[in-house]
């Protein structure tokens, strides 16, 4: 059985990771992936707000996958 322990992600860590992803992927692919607006992704990247604490880890995991896919192309 695969037991993955979810680690709490701070708002600052979340926003930093989103900012880095935006620099590499752009706003639109991130917004499309998570079904949020461009302004929402922009606010995340600028540190104006972040996803709910319970969603930060899953969002960051998905961003890592997107970045790996882009690196593999």
N, C-alpha and C positions, 0 to 999 in steps of 0.2 A: 504494500500500500504506500503510495507516494504522499508523504505528509510534508507540505511546504508551510513554513511558519511565516505569516505575514508580519513584516517589520513596519513599525510606525514610521511614516514619512512626514517630516516637518513641512510647514508651509514654505519655508525658505528653500529647502531641498527640492521640493516639488517645482517651485517657480524657476529655480536655476536649471533644472533638467528640461523643463519645457522651453526655456529660452534657448538652450543649446540645440534642442531638437528643431525649433523654428529656424535657427540659423542654417541648419543642414537640409531641412525638408520643406520649409515654407509654412505659412499659416493654413492654406487651404487643405492640404492633405491631412493635417492634424485635426482640423475642424470637421472634415468629412468623416474621418475614422471614428470620432467620438460623438458625432451628431450634435455638435455645438456650433455656435456662430463664430465668425472671425473675430468679433470684438471680445468674446469670451476667451479665446486662445490668446489674444493680444493682452488681455488683463492678466491671465496666468503668467505669461512670459515677462510682463512688466512688474510682477509682484504685487499688483493691485488687489488680487484675491486668488484663491486656489480652489481646487476641487474639494469636496467634502473629505474629511480625514479618512473615512473608510474607502474612498475611491482612489486616493492618491497612489497607493501601491499598485493596484491593477492598471491604472493609467500609465504609470511609469514603465511597468512591464511591457505593455503594448507599444509604447514609444521605443523601447529597446529593440523590439522585434522589427518595427518599421525601419529603424536606423540600420539594423543588420541586413535587412532586405535591400536597402539602398546601397549599402557597401558591397553586397554580393553582385550587384548589377554591373 
